[in-house]
Amino acid sequence: MKAQEIREMSQEQIHQELAALQRRVFDLRTQAATEELGVPSQLRSARRDIARMRTILRQRDLARSAQVEPQEKPTP
């Protein structure tokens, strides 16, 4: 999944997809442990998709907090 596709998703959609990918990584790790994993690159791809989603969620959180901060300037 590309970063642009993730950015177009809503917050709720990202969380749902993130949960599904975490489950997929668990399943792939189980297959790797039992030597049933056919394509090892699937595990790497799923982990990277999770990282992309978490990064975009974090960017959104930082952008949201940056909008709040300018209003709360401390007085000397």
N, CA, C and O atoms as a CHARMM CRD file, in Angstrom:
* protein
*
  304
    1    1 MET  N      0.85200  -1.16800   0.00000 PROA 1      0.00000
    2    1 MET  CA     0.00000   0.00000   0.00000 PROA 1      0.00000
    3    1 MET  C      0.90000   1.23300   0.00000 PROA 1      0.00000
    4    1 MET  O      1.88600   1.30100   0.73400 PROA 1      0.00000
    5    2 LYS  N      0.54900   2.18100  -0.81700 PROA 2      0.00000
    6    2 LYS  CA     1.35600   3.38600  -0.93300 PROA 2      0.00000
    7    2 LYS  C      0.91800   4.42600   0.08900 PROA 2      0.00000
    8    2 LYS  O     -0.22100   4.41700   0.55700 PROA 2      0.00000
    9    3 ALA  N      1.83900   5.31900   0.42400 PROA 3      0.00000
   10    3 ALA  CA     1.56400   6.34600   1.42800 PROA 3      0.00000
   11    3 ALA  C      0.41500   7.25300   0.99700 PROA 3      0.00000
   12    3 ALA  O     -0.39000   7.67100   1.83000 PROA 3      0.00000
   13    4 GLN  N      0.33500   7.55300  -0.26600 PROA 4      0.00000
   14    4 GLN  CA    -0.73600   8.42500  -0.75300 PROA 4      0.00000
   15    4 GLN  C     -2.10300   7.77900  -0.54400 PROA 4      0.00000
   16    4 GLN  O     -3.06600   8.46400  -0.19700 PROA 4      0.00000
   17    5 GLU  N     -2.19300   6.47500  -0.75200 PROA 5      0.00000
   18    5 GLU  CA    -3.45700   5.76200  -0.52300 PROA 5      0.00000
   19    5 GLU  C     -3.85000   5.83100   0.95400 PROA 5      0.00000
   20    5 GLU  O     -5.02700   5.97100   1.28700 PROA 5      0.00000
   21    6 ILE  N     -2.86200   5.73300   1.82100 PROA 6      0.00000
   22    6 ILE  CA    -3.13800   5.78000   3.26100 PROA 6      0.00000
   23    6 ILE  C     -3.59000   7.18400   3.66200 PROA 6      0.00000
   24    6 ILE  O     -4.51100   7.33500   4.46400 PROA 6      0.00000
   25    7 ARG  N     -2.95000   8.20000   3.10900 PROA 7      0.00000
   26    7 ARG  CA    -3.30800   9.57900   3.44100 PROA 7      0.00000
   27    7 ARG  C     -4.74100   9.91000   3.03100 PROA 7      0.00000
   28    7 ARG  O     -5.37400  10.77300   3.63800 PROA 7      0.00000
   29    8 GLU  N     -5.25000   9.24100   2.02100 PROA 8      0.00000
   30    8 GLU  CA    -6.61500   9.48700   1.55500 PROA 8      0.00000
   31    8 GLU  C     -7.65300   8.79500   2.43600 PROA 8      0.00000
   32    8 GLU  O     -8.84700   9.07100   2.31600 PROA 8      0.00000
   33    9 MET  N     -7.21200   7.90100   3.32000 PROA 9      0.00000
   34    9 MET  CA    -8.12700   7.17900   4.20300 PROA 9      0.00000
   35    9 MET  C     -8.47500   8.04000   5.41900 PROA 9      0.00000
   36    9 MET  O     -7.73200   8.94500   5.79900 PROA 9      0.00000
   37   10 SER  N     -9.62000   7.73100   6.01100 PROA 10     0.00000
   38   10 SER  CA    -9.98900   8.40800   7.24800 PROA 10     0.00000
   39   10 SER  C     -9.22500   7.76400   8.40900 PROA 10     0.00000
   40   10 SER  O     -8.62600   6.69800   8.26300 PROA 10     0.00000
   41   11 GLN  N     -9.25900   8.42400   9.54600 PROA 11     0.00000
   42   11 GLN  CA    -8.57600   7.92900  10.74000 PROA 11     0.00000
   43   11 GLN  C     -9.10000   6.53500  11.11200 PROA 11     0.00000
   44   11 GLN  O     -8.32300   5.63500  11.43200 PROA 11     0.00000
   45   12 GLU  N    -10.40900   6.37400  11.06600 PROA 12     0.00000
   46   12 GLU  CA   -11.03500   5.09800  11.42000 PROA 12     0.00000
   47   12 GLU  C    -10.63400   3.99800  10.43900 PROA 12     0.00000
   48   12 GLU  O    -10.36900   2.87100  10.85900 PROA 12     0.00000
   49   13 GLN  N    -10.58400   4.30000   9.15600 PROA 13     0.00000
   50   13 GLN  CA   -10.19000   3.31300   8.15600 PROA 13     0.00000
   51   13 GLN  C     -8.74700   2.86900   8.37300 PROA 13     0.00000
   52   13 GLN  O     -8.42300   1.69000   8.22300 PROA 13     0.00000
   53   14 ILE  N     -7.88900   3.81100   8.72200 PROA 14     0.00000
   54   14 ILE  CA    -6.48400   3.46500   8.96700 PROA 14     0.00000
   55   14 ILE  C     -6.37200   2.53000  10.16200 PROA 14     0.00000
   56   14 ILE  O     -5.62600   1.55200  10.12100 PROA 14     0.00000
   57   15 HSD  N     -7.11100   2.82700  11.22700 PROA 15     0.00000
   58   15 HSD  CA    -7.06100   1.96400  12.41100 PROA 15     0.00000
   59   15 HSD  C     -7.57900   0.56200  12.09900 PROA 15     0.00000
   60   15 HSD  O     -7.02800  -0.42000  12.59700 PROA 15     0.00000
   61   16 GLN  N     -8.61600   0.45100  11.29300 PROA 16     0.00000
   62   16 GLN  CA    -9.14600  -0.86100  10.91800 PROA 16     0.00000
   63   16 GLN  C     -8.12700  -1.62900  10.08300 PROA 16     0.00000
   64   16 GLN  O     -7.88700  -2.81400  10.31500 PROA 16     0.00000
   65   17 GLU  N     -7.53400  -0.94700   9.11600 PROA 17     0.00000
   66   17 GLU  CA    -6.54500  -1.58600   8.24900 PROA 17     0.00000
   67   17 GLU  C     -5.30300  -1.96900   9.05000 PROA 17     0.00000
   68   17 GLU  O     -4.69300  -3.00800   8.79700 PROA 17     0.00000
   69   18 LEU  N     -4.93300  -1.13900  10.00700 PROA 18     0.00000
   70   18 LEU  CA    -3.78200  -1.41700  10.86100 PROA 18     0.00000
   71   18 LEU  C     -4.01000  -2.68700  11.67600 PROA 18     0.00000
   72   18 LEU  O     -3.11300  -3.52200  11.79100 PROA 18     0.00000
   73   19 ALA  N     -5.19400  -2.83200  12.23400 PROA 19     0.00000
   74   19 ALA  CA    -5.52300  -4.04100  12.99900 PROA 19     0.00000
   75   19 ALA  C     -5.47600  -5.27300  12.10100 PROA 19     0.00000
   76   19 ALA  O     -4.96900  -6.31900  12.50700 PROA 19     0.00000
   77   20 ALA  N     -6.00000  -5.15300  10.88500 PROA 20     0.00000
   78   20 ALA  CA    -5.98400  -6.28100   9.95500 PROA 20     0.00000
   79   20 ALA  C     -4.55200  -6.66400   9.57900 PROA 20     0.00000
   80   20 ALA  O     -4.22700  -7.84700   9.48800 PROA 20     0.00000
   81   21 LEU  N     -3.70600  -5.66900   9.36400 PROA 21     0.00000
   82   21 LEU  CA    -2.31300  -5.95100   9.00600 PROA 21     0.00000
   83   21 LEU  C     -1.54700  -6.56800  10.17200 PROA 21     0.00000
   84   21 LEU  O     -0.70100  -7.43900   9.96800 PROA 21     0.00000
   85   22 GLN  N     -1.83700  -6.12400  11.38400 PROA 22     0.00000
   86   22 GLN  CA    -1.17000  -6.72200  12.53900 PROA 22     0.00000
   87   22 GLN  C     -1.55100  -8.18800  12.68100 PROA 22     0.00000
   88   22 GLN  O     -0.71600  -9.01900  13.03600 PROA 22     0.00000
   89   23 ARG  N     -2.79900  -8.50000  12.40700 PROA 23     0.00000
   90   23 ARG  CA    -3.24000  -9.89700  12.42700 PROA 23     0.00000
   91   23 ARG  C     -2.53200 -10.68800  11.32300 PROA 23     0.00000
   92   23 ARG  O     -2.12500 -11.83200  11.52800 PROA 23     0.00000
   93   24 ARG  N     -2.39000 -10.05800  10.14600 PROA 24     0.00000
   94   24 ARG  CA    -1.72300 -10.71000   9.02000 PROA 24     0.00000
   95   24 ARG  C     -0.25600 -11.00200   9.34600 PROA 24     0.00000
   96   24 ARG  O      0.25700 -12.07000   9.00900 PROA 24     0.00000
   97   25 VAL  N      0.40900 -10.06400   9.99300 PROA 25     0.00000
   98   25 VAL  CA     1.80700 -10.27900  10.37500 PROA 25     0.00000
   99   25 VAL  C      1.90200 -11.44900  11.35000 PROA 25     0.00000
  100   25 VAL  O      2.81000 -12.27400  11.25100 PROA 25     0.00000
  101   26 PHE  N      0.96900 -11.51600  12.28700 PROA 26     0.00000
  102   26 PHE  CA     0.95200 -12.64300  13.22200 PROA 26     0.00000
  103   26 PHE  C      0.82300 -13.96000  12.46900 PROA 26     0.00000
  104   26 PHE  O      1.55800 -14.91200  12.73200 PROA 26     0.00000
  105   27 ASP  N     -0.12200 -14.00400  11.52700 PROA 27     0.00000
  106   27 ASP  CA    -0.32800 -15.22500  10.74500 PROA 27     0.00000
  107   27 ASP  C      0.90400 -15.57800   9.92200 PROA 27     0.00000
  108   27 ASP  O      1.28400 -16.74500   9.83400 PROA 27     0.00000
  109   28 LEU  N      1.52200 -14.57600   9.32400 PROA 28     0.00000
  110   28 LEU  CA     2.71500 -14.82000   8.50900 PROA 28     0.00000
  111   28 LEU  C      3.88200 -15.30700   9.36000 PROA 28     0.00000
  112   28 LEU  O      4.64700 -16.17200   8.93400 PROA 28     0.00000
  113   29 ARG  N      4.01600 -14.75400  10.55900 PROA 29     0.00000
  114   29 ARG  CA     5.07600 -15.22400  11.46100 PROA 29     0.00000
  115   29 ARG  C      4.84300 -16.68500  11.85800 PROA 29     0.00000
  116   29 ARG  O      5.78500 -17.47200  11.94600 PROA 29     0.00000
  117   30 THR  N      3.59100 -17.03100  12.09200 PROA 30     0.00000
  118   30 THR  CA     3.25900 -18.41300  12.42400 PROA 30     0.00000
  119   30 THR  C      3.61700 -19.33200  11.26300 PROA 30     0.00000
  120   30 THR  O      4.18600 -20.40500  11.46300 PROA 30     0.00000
  121   31 GLN  N      3.28500 -18.90900  10.06300 PROA 31     0.00000
  122   31 GLN  CA     3.62700 -19.70800   8.88400 PROA 31     0.00000
  123   31 GLN  C      5.14100 -19.82200   8.72400 PROA 31     0.00000
  124   31 GLN  O      5.64300 -20.88000   8.34300 PROA 31     0.00000
  125   32 ALA  N      5.86700 -18.75000   9.00800 PROA 32     0.00000
  126   32 ALA  CA     7.32300 -18.78200   8.88100 PROA 32     0.00000
  127   32 ALA  C      7.92800 -19.74400   9.91200 PROA 32     0.00000
  128   32 ALA  O      8.88800 -20.45600   9.62000 PROA 32     0.00000
  129   33 ALA  N      7.36300 -19.75500  11.10000 PROA 33     0.00000
  130   33 ALA  CA     7.87900 -20.63700  12.15100 PROA 33     0.00000
  131   33 ALA  C      7.64800 -22.09800  11.82000 PROA 33     0.00000
  132   33 ALA  O      8.46100 -22.95500  12.16500 PROA 33     0.00000
  133   34 THR  N      6.54300 -22.38400  11.15200 PROA 34     0.00000
  134   34 THR  CA     6.24600 -23.76700  10.78700 PROA 34     0.00000
  135   34 THR  C      6.71700 -24.09500   9.37200 PROA 34     0.00000
  136   34 THR  O      6.39100 -25.15000   8.82800 PROA 34     0.00000
  137   35 GLU  N      7.47600 -23.19200   8.79000 PROA 35     0.00000
  138   35 GLU  CA     8.06400 -23.35500   7.45700 PROA 35     0.00000
  139   35 GLU  C      7.02000 -23.55900   6.36700 PROA 35     0.00000
  140   35 GLU  O      7.25300 -24.30100   5.41200 PROA 35     0.00000
  141   36 GLU  N      5.87500 -22.90800   6.50400 PROA 36     0.00000
  142   36 GLU  CA     4.83000 -22.97500   5.48800 PROA 36     0.00000
  143   36 GLU  C      4.72900 -21.68900   4.68100 PROA 36     0.00000
  144   36 GLU  O      3.90400 -21.58900   3.77300 PROA 36     0.00000
  145   37 LEU  N      5.55700 -20.70800   5.00500 PROA 37     0.00000
  146   37 LEU  CA     5.48900 -19.42000   4.33200 PROA 37     0.00000
  147   37 LEU  C      6.05100 -19.54700   2.92800 PROA 37     0.00000
  148   37 LEU  O      7.23300 -19.83800   2.74100 PROA 37     0.00000
  149   38 GLY  N      5.19000 -19.32600   1.94200 PROA 38     0.00000
  150   38 GLY  CA     5.60600 -19.48200   0.55500 PROA 38     0.00000
  151   38 GLY  C      6.44000 -18.31900   0.05000 PROA 38     0.00000
  152   38 GLY  O      7.45900 -18.52500  -0.60900 PROA 38     0.00000
  153   39 VAL  N      6.01700 -17.09400   0.35400 PROA 39     0.00000
  154   39 VAL  CA     6.71400 -15.91200  -0.14100 PROA 39     0.00000
  155   39 VAL  C      7.15600 -15.07600   1.06500 PROA 39     0.00000
  156   39 VAL  O      6.33900 -14.35700   1.63900 PROA 39     0.00000
  157   40 PRO  N      8.42500 -15.15600   1.45800 PROA 40     0.00000
  158   40 PRO  CA     8.90700 -14.45000   2.64200 PROA 40     0.00000
  159   40 PRO  C      8.78300 -12.92700   2.54900 PROA 40     0.00000
  160   40 PRO  O      8.73100 -12.25000   3.57600 PROA 40     0.00000
  161   41 SER  N      8.73700 -12.39900   1.36200 PROA 41     0.00000
  162   41 SER  CA     8.65200 -10.94800   1.20800 PROA 41     0.00000
  163   41 SER  C      7.29500 -10.39800   1.66500 PROA 41     0.00000
  164   41 SER  O      7.16900  -9.19600   1.89700 PROA 41     0.00000
  165   42 GLN  N      6.29000 -11.25300   1.79400 PROA 42     0.00000
  166   42 GLN  CA     4.98400 -10.80900   2.28700 PROA 42     0.00000
  167   42 GLN  C      5.08300 -10.26900   3.70700 PROA 42     0.00000
  168   42 GLN  O      4.43400  -9.28100   4.04800 PROA 42     0.00000
  169   43 LEU  N      5.89000 -10.91500   4.52700 PROA 43     0.00000
  170   43 LEU  CA     6.07100 -10.48200   5.90900 PROA 43     0.00000
  171   43 LEU  C      6.72000  -9.10000   5.95100 PROA 43     0.00000
  172   43 LEU  O      6.28800  -8.22600   6.70200 PROA 43     0.00000
  173   44 ARG  N      7.72800  -8.91500   5.16400 PROA 44     0.00000
  174   44 ARG  CA     8.42200  -7.62500   5.09400 PROA 44     0.00000
  175   44 ARG  C      7.48300  -6.53100   4.59800 PROA 44     0.00000
  176   44 ARG  O      7.46700  -5.42700   5.14200 PROA 44     0.00000
  177   45 SER  N      6.71600  -6.83400   3.58700 PROA 45     0.00000
  178   45 SER  CA     5.78100  -5.86900   3.01900 PROA 45     0.00000
  179   45 SER  C      4.71000  -5.46400   4.03600 PROA 45     0.00000
  180   45 SER  O      4.37600  -4.28400   4.15000 PROA 45     0.00000
  181   46 ALA  N      4.18100  -6.42600   4.76500 PROA 46     0.00000
  182   46 ALA  CA     3.15100  -6.13900   5.76300 PROA 46     0.00000
  183   46 ALA  C      3.71200  -5.27700   6.88900 PROA 46     0.00000
  184   46 ALA  O      3.05000  -4.34500   7.34500 PROA 46     0.00000
  185   47 ARG  N      4.92800  -5.58200   7.34100 PROA 47     0.00000
  186   47 ARG  CA     5.54500  -4.77300   8.39900 PROA 47     0.00000
  187   47 ARG  C      5.78900  -3.34000   7.93300 PROA 47     0.00000
  188   47 ARG  O      5.61600  -2.39600   8.70400 PROA 47     0.00000
  189   48 ARG  N      6.17900  -3.18100   6.70700 PROA 48     0.00000
  190   48 ARG  CA     6.41400  -1.83400   6.18200 PROA 48     0.00000
  191   48 ARG  C      5.10500  -1.05400   6.02100 PROA 48     0.00000
  192   48 ARG  O      5.06900   0.15600   6.24700 PROA 48     0.00000
  193   49 ASP  N      4.04200  -1.74300   5.63400 PROA 49     0.00000
  194   49 ASP  CA     2.73600  -1.08300   5.55600 PROA 49     0.00000
  195   49 ASP  C      2.28300  -0.60300   6.93300 PROA 49     0.00000
  196   49 ASP  O      1.73000   0.48800   7.06900 PROA 49     0.00000
  197   50 ILE  N      2.52400  -1.42600   7.94500 PROA 50     0.00000
  198   50 ILE  CA     2.18700  -1.02600   9.31500 PROA 50     0.00000
  199   50 ILE  C      2.98100   0.21900   9.69900 PROA 50     0.00000
  200   50 ILE  O      2.43100   1.15200  10.28500 PROA 50     0.00000
  201   51 ALA  N      4.25100   0.23600   9.37600 PROA 51     0.00000
  202   51 ALA  CA     5.09000   1.39100   9.69800 PROA 51     0.00000
  203   51 ALA  C      4.59300   2.64400   8.98600 PROA 51     0.00000
  204   51 ALA  O      4.56100   3.72400   9.57600 PROA 51     0.00000
  205   52 ARG  N      4.20500   2.50500   7.72000 PROA 52     0.00000
  206   52 ARG  CA     3.67200   3.65800   6.98200 PROA 52     0.00000
  207   52 ARG  C      2.41100   4.20600   7.64600 PROA 52     0.00000
  208   52 ARG  O      2.25300   5.41800   7.79200 PROA 52     0.00000
  209   53 MET  N      1.52600   3.31400   8.04000 PROA 53     0.00000
  210   53 MET  CA     0.27800   3.73900   8.67300 PROA 53     0.00000
  211   53 MET  C      0.54100   4.43500  10.00100 PROA 53     0.00000
  212   53 MET  O     -0.05100   5.47400  10.29300 PROA 53     0.00000
  213   54 ARG  N      1.42400   3.86600  10.79600 PROA 54     0.00000
  214   54 ARG  CA     1.74100   4.49700  12.08000 PROA 54     0.00000
  215   54 ARG  C      2.39700   5.85800  11.87700 PROA 54     0.00000
  216   54 ARG  O      2.13900   6.79100  12.63700 PROA 54     0.00000
  217   55 THR  N      3.23400   5.97600  10.86600 PROA 55     0.00000
  218   55 THR  CA     3.88300   7.25300  10.57900 PROA 55     0.00000
  219   55 THR  C      2.85600   8.30800  10.19400 PROA 55     0.00000
  220   55 THR  O      2.92000   9.44000  10.67400 PROA 55     0.00000
  221   56 ILE  N      1.92900   7.95500   9.34800 PROA 56     0.00000
  222   56 ILE  CA     0.90600   8.90900   8.91400 PROA 56     0.00000
  223   56 ILE  C     -0.00800   9.28600  10.07200 PROA 56     0.00000
  224   56 ILE  O     -0.39700  10.44800  10.19700 PROA 56     0.00000
  225   57 LEU  N     -0.35500   8.32500  10.92000 PROA 57     0.00000
  226   57 LEU  CA    -1.16100   8.64600  12.10400 PROA 57     0.00000
  227   57 LEU  C     -0.41300   9.61300  13.01200 PROA 57     0.00000
  228   57 LEU  O     -1.00800  10.54600  13.55200 PROA 57     0.00000
  229   58 ARG  N      0.87800   9.39800  13.18200 PROA 58     0.00000
  230   58 ARG  CA     1.68700  10.28500  14.01800 PROA 58     0.00000
  231   58 ARG  C      1.78300  11.67900  13.40200 PROA 58     0.00000
  232   58 ARG  O      1.71300  12.67400  14.12300 PROA 58     0.00000
  233   59 GLN  N      1.94200  11.76500  12.08900 PROA 59     0.00000
  234   59 GLN  CA     1.98500  13.06000  11.41400 PROA 59     0.00000
  235   59 GLN  C      0.68300  13.81800  11.62500 PROA 59     0.00000
  236   59 GLN  O      0.69400  15.03000  11.84100 PROA 59     0.00000
  237   60 ARG  N     -0.42200  13.11700  11.56400 PROA 60     0.00000
  238   60 ARG  CA    -1.72100  13.75800  11.78600 PROA 60     0.00000
  239   60 ARG  C     -1.83800  14.26600  13.22500 PROA 60     0.00000
  240   60 ARG  O     -2.34800  15.36100  13.46200 PROA 60     0.00000
  241   61 ASP  N     -1.36400  13.46700  14.18000 PROA 61     0.00000
  242   61 ASP  CA    -1.40400  13.89300  15.58200 PROA 61     0.00000
  243   61 ASP  C     -0.55200  15.13900  15.79800 PROA 61     0.00000
  244   61 ASP  O     -0.96300  16.06400  16.49800 PROA 61     0.00000
  245   62 LEU  N      0.62200  15.16100  15.20300 PROA 62     0.00000
  246   62 LEU  CA     1.50400  16.31900  15.34700 PROA 62     0.00000
  247   62 LEU  C      0.91300  17.55700  14.69000 PROA 62     0.00000
  248   62 LEU  O      1.03000  18.66200  15.22000 PROA 62     0.00000
  249   63 ALA  N      0.28400  17.37500  13.54400 PROA 63     0.00000
  250   63 ALA  CA    -0.34300  18.50900  12.85900 PROA 63     0.00000
  251   63 ALA  C     -1.49300  19.06300  13.68800 PROA 63     0.00000
  252   63 ALA  O     -1.68900  20.27600  13.75800 PROA 63     0.00000
  253   64 ARG  N     -2.24500  18.17400  14.31000 PROA 64     0.00000
  254   64 ARG  CA    -3.35500  18.59700  15.15500 PROA 64     0.00000
  255   64 ARG  C     -2.85400  19.35700  16.37700 PROA 64     0.00000
  256   64 ARG  O     -3.43800  20.37300  16.75400 PROA 64     0.00000
  257   65 SER  N     -1.79100  18.88100  16.99300 PROA 65     0.00000
  258   65 SER  CA    -1.26100  19.54300  18.17900 PROA 65     0.00000
  259   65 SER  C     -0.56700  20.85700  17.81100 PROA 65     0.00000
  260   65 SER  O     -0.53500  21.77700  18.62700 PROA 65     0.00000
  261   66 ALA  N     -0.01800  20.96200  16.61500 PROA 66     0.00000
  262   66 ALA  CA     0.61700  22.20600  16.17900 PROA 66     0.00000
  263   66 ALA  C     -0.42000  23.29800  15.97000 PROA 66     0.00000
  264   66 ALA  O     -0.11100  24.48000  16.12900 PROA 66     0.00000
  265   67 GLN  N     -1.63600  22.92500  15.61800 PROA 67     0.00000
  266   67 GLN  CA    -2.69900  23.90200  15.44400 PROA 67     0.00000
  267   67 GLN  C     -3.15900  24.44800  16.78800 PROA 67     0.00000
  268   67 GLN  O     -3.61400  25.59000  16.86300 PROA 67     0.00000
  269   68 VAL  N     -3.05200  23.67400  17.82600 PROA 68     0.00000
  270   68 VAL  CA    -3.49000  24.07400  19.16300 PROA 68     0.00000
  271   68 VAL  C     -2.42800  24.93300  19.85000 PROA 68     0.00000
  272   68 VAL  O     -2.77300  25.89400  20.53600 PROA 68     0.00000
  273   69 GLU  N     -1.16300  24.61200  19.68300 PROA 69     0.00000
  274   69 GLU  CA    -0.07900  25.28300  20.38000 PROA 69     0.00000
  275   69 GLU  C      0.02600  26.79200  20.14500 PROA 69     0.00000
  276   69 GLU  O      0.24100  27.51900  21.11600 PROA 69     0.00000
  277   70 PRO  N     -0.11000  27.30600  18.92600 PROA 70     0.00000
  278   70 PRO  CA     0.05000  28.75200  18.74900 PROA 70     0.00000
  279   70 PRO  C     -0.92700  29.58600  19.58600 PROA 70     0.00000
  280   70 PRO  O     -0.62500  30.73900  19.89100 PROA 70     0.00000
  281   71 GLN  N     -2.04900  29.05700  19.95200 PROA 71     0.00000
  282   71 GLN  CA    -3.02500  29.77600  20.75700 PROA 71     0.00000
  283   71 GLN  C     -2.60200  29.83400  22.20900 PROA 71     0.00000
  284   71 GLN  O     -3.05800  30.71300  22.94000 PROA 71     0.00000
  285   72 GLU  N     -1.75200  28.93200  22.64800 PROA 72     0.00000
  286   72 GLU  CA    -1.36200  28.83500  24.05200 PROA 72     0.00000
  287   72 GLU  C      0.04500  29.38400  24.27300 PROA 72     0.00000
  288   72 GLU  O      0.89600  28.67000  24.80200 PROA 72     0.00000
  289   73 LYS  N      0.31000  30.60900  23.89200 PROA 73     0.00000
  290   73 LYS  CA     1.64000  31.18200  24.07400 PROA 73     0.00000
  291   73 LYS  C      1.82200  31.59900  25.53000 PROA 73     0.00000
  292   73 LYS  O      0.95700  32.26100  26.10300 PROA 73     0.00000
  293   74 PRO  N      2.94400  31.21200  26.12500 PROA 74     0.00000
  294   74 PRO  CA     3.16700  31.60200  27.51900 PROA 74     0.00000
  295   74 PRO  C      3.52100  33.09500  27.60700 PROA 74     0.00000
  296   74 PRO  O      4.16700  33.64700  26.71600 PROA 74     0.00000
  297   75 THR  N      3.09400  33.71600  28.67000 PROA 75     0.00000
  298   75 THR  CA     3.42300  35.12500  28.88300 PROA 75     0.00000
  299   75 THR  C      4.64200  35.23800  29.78600 PROA 75     0.00000
  300   75 THR  O      4.77300  34.45800  30.72900 PROA 75     0.00000
  301   76 PRO  N      5.52200  36.17100  29.53100 PROA 76     0.00000
  302   76 PRO  CA     6.75900  36.27700  30.34000 PROA 76     0.00000
  303   76 PRO  C      6.51200  36.83900  31.70900 PROA 76     0.00000
  304   76 PRO  O      7.44800  36.98600  32.49500 PROA 76     0.00000
